[in-house]
Amino acid sequence: MDDTYERFAPLPLLTPGNDGGRSRKSLGRAFAAGSLVRVRHGFYVDTATWLGATSFQRFMTTVKAVAGRRHQPVFTGTTALVLRGVPLVETPAAVEVVTPTPSRAGLQTTMPGYHEAHLRDAEDLPYIHRTRNVFREPSVTLEEPVWPGIHTSLRSVDLREHLVDTLSGLDFSEALVIADSLLSGRNREGLRLTRPGLEQLVRREATAAGASWLNRVLRHSTHLSESPGESLSRARMIELGFVLPQLQTHLTGADGVDYRVDFWWEELGLIGESDGWGKYSVAGADPAESLRREKRREDALRELGHRFVRWGWADALDPQRFAELLVRNRVPRRRRASIRWSA
């Protein structure tokens, strides 16, 4: 995804001394006037910038503020995954930081991030992520992730050490997206784990109940998924009980050209395409030409009688909407759904 960094990059943080020499009092007055949002004590963001950002940008900005506020924090859980560039379905609920002291584990209280001036101007203000202290043994292995735009030392736990714990706390679709990414190496840093390696981690780290659930995730995971959108789509098909398609199938079009499609239900003559960020853009290519090329591809496959169904990230994220789309395109169900939806 070419625009991953732009979508997830942290916002510029303002702190005393780095914003044109403004003092703590000056920043405090700007906060009271509603022109700044306080992410953490002493760390501010321009209000308009904050409100216009994505939830992941706000999360990464909070991580950056926590890194600046604390002394060499070690990030864990889904926060560590984000720092390593592993895709997630949803923005993490909290910034997770390791604590070696069990009594300090849990959600931290933070200073109010919004002033009365913000409340007067907006009814639904974005959530400011809290910090969750997670107890880990102090002997945890550390790694140094690299995230452009965070100009401070960031450390995270070795993903292999606590991946099982992290996946066990997620739902099926979230866990499958992560497992696919790690099997394929399609993440920002190219992190890759083998299937035997993941299976060994589950055997070694998971409880009996957790191992059963995680083995289900591993059974359905694949290195063939080329994007988080494709992984989420397949997870939804599994949860909703629909017949699963073939992945990354090569079909010859009416023009004699070999084309590869995301999903192929051969018995239905149905091609499924998960459209997402950068789907029709290649670095340095003309977006209009990319769209024309995709139109020629679709026409060549349709000419042979193949049907097309397309969906986006928002469609796959909503089980009801996604189920209705598959039903309209006559995709049969093979078993009962494991999540609720009404036909």
BAKOLMI-411568 format. One record per residue (C-alpha): x negated, y negated, z negated. Coordinates in nm, 3 decimals, m for minus. Layout:
BEGIN
> east,north,up
> X,Y,Z
...
//
This chain:
BEGIN
> east,north,up
> 0.000,0.000,0.000
> m0.178,m0.306,0.125
> m0.010,m0.547,m0.113
> m0.061,m0.343,m0.432
> m0.300,m0.595,m0.582
> m0.075,m0.890,m0.504
> 0.226,m0.717,m0.660
> 0.047,m0.602,m0.975
> m0.233,m0.854,m1.028
> m0.223,m1.040,m1.362
> m0.124,m1.405,m1.367
> m0.364,m1.686,m1.461
> m0.384,m1.718,m1.840
> m0.430,m2.052,m2.012
> m0.626,m2.062,m2.337
> m0.776,m2.349,m2.536
> m1.081,m2.477,m2.352
> m1.029,m2.295,m2.022
> m0.738,m2.506,m1.890
> m0.927,m2.820,m1.798
> m1.044,m2.855,m2.155
> m0.694,m2.877,m2.304
> m0.681,m2.828,m2.678
> m0.475,m2.577,m2.873
> m0.241,m2.859,m2.977
> m0.196,m2.971,m2.617
> m0.105,m2.620,m2.509
> 0.128,m2.590,m2.806
> 0.310,m2.908,m2.705
> 0.347,m2.778,m2.349
> 0.492,m2.455,m2.490
> 0.739,m2.651,m2.705
> 0.843,m2.848,m2.398
> 0.917,m2.527,m2.210
> 0.647,m2.564,m1.944
> 0.438,m2.274,m2.080
> 0.527,m1.921,m2.198
> 0.328,m1.778,m2.489
> 0.224,m1.423,m2.401
> 0.016,m1.377,m2.716
> m0.109,m1.618,m2.980
> m0.340,m1.860,m2.797
> m0.262,m1.717,m2.450
> m0.016,m1.897,m2.224
> 0.121,m1.877,m1.868
> 0.290,m2.145,m1.662
> 0.666,m2.092,m1.705
> 0.756,m2.114,m1.336
> 0.478,m1.869,m1.249
> 0.592,m1.629,m1.522
> 0.957,m1.635,m1.418
> 0.869,m1.582,m1.052
> 0.638,m1.287,m1.113
> 0.714,m0.914,m1.085
> 0.762,m0.710,m1.402
> 0.429,m0.535,m1.336
> 0.250,m0.868,m1.301
> 0.393,m0.979,m1.635
> 0.289,m0.648,m1.790
> m0.067,m0.674,m1.655
> m0.087,m1.032,m1.779
> 0.012,m0.912,m2.126
> m0.257,m0.642,m2.109
> m0.509,m0.910,m2.018
> m0.396,m1.124,m2.313
> m0.419,m0.827,m2.553
> m0.772,m0.757,m2.425
> m0.867,m1.117,m2.496
> m0.690,m1.131,m2.831
> m0.826,m0.809,m2.982
> m1.183,m0.694,m3.032
> m1.264,m0.436,m2.764
> m0.923,m0.265,m2.754
> m0.899,0.080,m2.599
> m0.587,0.127,m2.388
> m0.402,0.457,m2.366
> m0.083,0.618,m2.233
> 0.086,0.464,m1.931
> m0.117,0.147,m1.985
> m0.435,0.343,m1.915
> m0.272,0.490,m1.602
> m0.185,0.143,m1.471
> m0.539,0.021,m1.533
> m0.672,0.314,m1.334
> m0.438,0.233,m1.046
> m0.208,0.534,m1.085
> 0.144,0.443,m0.961
> 0.439,0.442,m1.200
> 0.813,0.434,m1.135
> 0.894,0.183,m1.406
> 0.696,m0.087,m1.583
> 0.571,0.052,m1.918
> 0.785,m0.048,m2.216
> 0.484,m0.156,m2.424
> 0.110,m0.216,m2.403
> m0.038,0.095,m2.567
> m0.362,0.053,m2.762
> m0.559,0.314,m2.957
> m0.583,0.281,m3.333
> m0.799,0.517,m3.541
> m0.579,0.451,m3.846
> m0.252,0.649,m3.866
> m0.087,0.391,m4.093
> m0.127,0.123,m3.823
> 0.050,0.323,m3.553
> 0.375,0.186,m3.409
> 0.512,m0.126,m3.245
> 0.359,m0.455,m3.351
> 0.556,m0.770,m3.414
> 0.447,m1.067,m3.204
> 0.501,m1.439,m3.215
> 0.802,m1.564,m3.015
> 0.701,m1.606,m2.653
> 0.981,m1.848,m2.568
> 1.070,m2.180,m2.727
> 1.415,m2.334,m2.762
> 1.338,m2.536,m2.448
> 1.317,m2.211,m2.248
> 1.648,m2.090,m2.391
> 1.824,m2.408,m2.285
> 1.708,m2.372,m1.926
> 1.759,m1.998,m1.869
> 2.004,m1.739,m1.999
> 1.820,m1.418,m1.909
> 1.448,m1.454,m1.975
> 1.204,m1.174,m1.880
> 1.092,m0.938,m2.154
> 0.748,m1.000,m2.304
> 0.592,m0.661,m2.370
> 0.502,m0.579,m2.728
> 0.192,m0.385,m2.831
> 0.225,m0.027,m2.951
> m0.064,0.108,m3.158
> m0.116,0.477,m3.084
> m0.315,0.691,m3.325
> m0.601,0.873,m3.156
> m0.909,1.037,m3.299
> m1.202,0.791,m3.293
> m1.414,1.040,m3.095
> m1.207,0.977,m2.780
> m1.405,0.947,m2.455
> m1.399,0.601,m2.304
> m1.400,0.490,m1.943
> m1.451,0.148,m1.787
> m1.171,0.079,m1.540
> m1.211,m0.199,m1.287
> m0.919,m0.430,m1.213
> m0.988,m0.738,m1.003
> m0.869,m1.051,m1.177
> m0.913,m0.929,m1.534
> m1.238,m1.095,m1.632
> m1.287,m0.926,m1.966
> m1.408,m0.590,m2.087
> m1.130,m0.334,m2.056
> m1.157,0.018,m2.186
> m0.919,0.310,m2.164
> m0.912,0.667,m2.285
> m1.030,0.937,m2.048
> m0.708,1.018,m1.864
> m0.774,1.392,m1.878
> m0.788,1.387,m2.256
> m0.438,1.251,m2.307
> m0.263,1.303,m1.973
> m0.049,1.585,m2.111
> 0.073,1.369,m2.401
> 0.151,1.085,m2.163
> 0.341,1.298,m1.910
> 0.537,1.469,m2.187
> 0.685,1.132,m2.286
> 0.817,1.056,m1.934
> 1.117,1.177,m1.740
> 1.084,1.418,m1.449
> 1.074,1.160,m1.168
> 0.810,0.948,m1.344
> 0.593,1.251,m1.421
> 0.618,1.385,m1.064
> 0.507,1.054,m0.912
> 0.197,1.059,m1.135
> 0.120,1.427,m1.070
> 0.148,1.378,m0.691
> m0.084,1.078,m0.709
> m0.348,1.270,m0.905
> m0.329,1.577,m0.678
> m0.363,1.368,m0.361
> m0.604,1.107,m0.493
> m0.373,0.839,m0.348
> m0.424,0.575,m0.614
> m0.635,0.263,m0.633
> m0.949,0.433,m0.765
> m0.907,0.760,m0.579
> m0.870,0.961,m0.901
> m0.809,1.324,m0.814
> m0.739,1.635,m1.020
> m0.703,1.984,m0.878
> m0.391,2.191,m0.940
> m0.591,2.450,m1.140
> m0.734,2.161,m1.341
> m0.389,2.024,m1.422
> m0.262,2.371,m1.509
> m0.558,2.421,m1.742
> m0.484,2.090,m1.916
> m0.123,2.199,m1.973
> m0.230,2.538,m2.114
> m0.483,2.376,m2.345
> m0.296,2.067,m2.463
> 0.081,2.119,m2.438
> 0.314,2.267,m2.695
> 0.525,2.567,m2.589
> 0.827,2.347,m2.516
> 0.614,2.082,m2.346
> 0.433,2.341,m2.134
> 0.762,2.472,m1.992
> 0.872,2.124,m1.887
> 0.530,2.023,m1.750
> 0.498,2.346,m1.554
> 0.825,2.253,m1.382
> 0.666,1.922,m1.283
> 0.356,2.100,m1.154
> 0.561,2.352,m0.954
> 0.719,2.067,m0.760
> 0.411,1.846,m0.732
> 0.216,1.827,m0.407
> m0.082,1.657,m0.248
> 0.125,1.599,0.067
> 0.318,1.303,m0.070
> 0.174,0.989,0.088
> 0.336,0.725,m0.131
> 0.508,0.678,m0.468
> 0.832,0.625,m0.272
> 0.806,0.969,m0.115
> 0.734,1.127,m0.455
> 1.026,0.950,m0.620
> 1.256,1.050,m0.332
> 1.161,1.416,m0.365
> 1.204,1.401,m0.743
> 1.556,1.264,m0.694
> 1.641,1.543,m0.446
> 1.529,1.799,m0.702
> 1.718,1.635,m0.989
> 2.034,1.596,m0.781
> 2.023,1.957,m0.662
> 1.989,1.897,m0.286
> 1.818,2.127,m0.037
> 1.456,2.017,m0.008
> 1.305,1.920,0.328
> 0.969,2.007,0.479
> 0.702,1.743,0.415
> 0.476,1.565,0.667
> 0.602,1.771,0.959
> 0.471,1.716,1.314
> 0.740,1.682,1.584
> 0.691,1.618,1.954
> 0.903,1.333,2.091
> 1.072,1.306,2.431
> 0.768,1.107,2.546
> 0.539,1.402,2.475
> 0.371,1.228,2.182
> 0.311,1.411,1.854
> 0.472,1.231,1.560
> 0.455,1.302,1.188
> 0.767,1.243,0.974
> 0.801,1.207,0.598
> 1.086,1.457,0.552
> 1.233,1.714,0.791
> 1.549,1.920,0.737
> 1.505,2.155,1.032
> 1.843,2.328,0.995
> 2.014,1.987,1.005
> 1.796,1.830,1.273
> 1.754,1.546,1.023
> 1.448,1.327,0.974
> 1.414,1.136,0.648
> 1.191,0.833,0.612
> 1.103,0.665,0.283
> 1.043,0.300,0.364
> 0.831,0.107,0.119
> 0.564,m0.158,0.074
> 0.339,m0.179,0.377
> 0.529,0.098,0.559
> 0.491,m0.070,0.898
> 0.180,m0.274,0.833
> m0.181,m0.182,0.882
> m0.466,m0.407,0.782
> m0.541,m0.639,1.072
> m0.242,m0.520,1.278
> 0.040,m0.736,1.410
> 0.353,m0.657,1.199
> 0.579,m0.717,1.501
> 0.380,m0.468,1.708
> 0.395,m0.217,1.421
> 0.774,m0.247,1.416
> 0.793,m0.202,1.795
> 0.573,0.107,1.770
> 0.800,0.249,1.500
> 1.108,0.176,1.716
> 0.951,0.365,2.010
> 0.871,0.655,1.779
> 1.226,0.674,1.647
> 1.377,0.645,1.996
> 1.153,0.927,2.126
> 1.266,1.157,1.844
> 1.632,1.059,1.864
> 1.631,1.133,2.238
> 1.580,1.501,2.151
> 1.891,1.497,1.933
> 1.722,1.448,1.598
> 1.907,1.234,1.346
> 1.739,0.972,1.125
> 1.812,0.859,0.773
> 1.607,0.586,0.606
> 1.600,0.459,0.252
> 1.397,0.224,0.038
> 1.254,0.226,m0.314
> 1.572,0.076,m0.464
> 1.781,0.353,m0.305
> 1.565,0.630,m0.450
> 1.556,0.457,m0.787
> 1.938,0.472,m0.813
> 2.050,0.839,m0.834
> 2.411,0.760,m0.746
> 2.321,0.555,m0.438
> 2.064,0.812,m0.323
> 2.305,1.104,m0.369
> 2.575,0.926,m0.168
> 2.324,0.861,0.111
> 2.227,1.230,0.131
> 2.592,1.343,0.120
> 2.682,1.106,0.406
> 2.405,1.267,0.609
> 2.537,1.618,0.532
> 2.240,1.736,0.325
> 2.377,2.035,0.127
> 2.328,2.098,m0.242
> 2.165,2.422,m0.351
> 2.227,2.403,m0.724
> 2.377,2.193,m1.000
> 2.227,1.853,m1.062
> 2.013,1.800,m1.372
> 2.111,1.431,m1.387
> 2.458,1.281,m1.381
> 2.617,1.150,m1.063
> 2.963,1.165,m0.905
> 3.019,1.258,m0.540
//
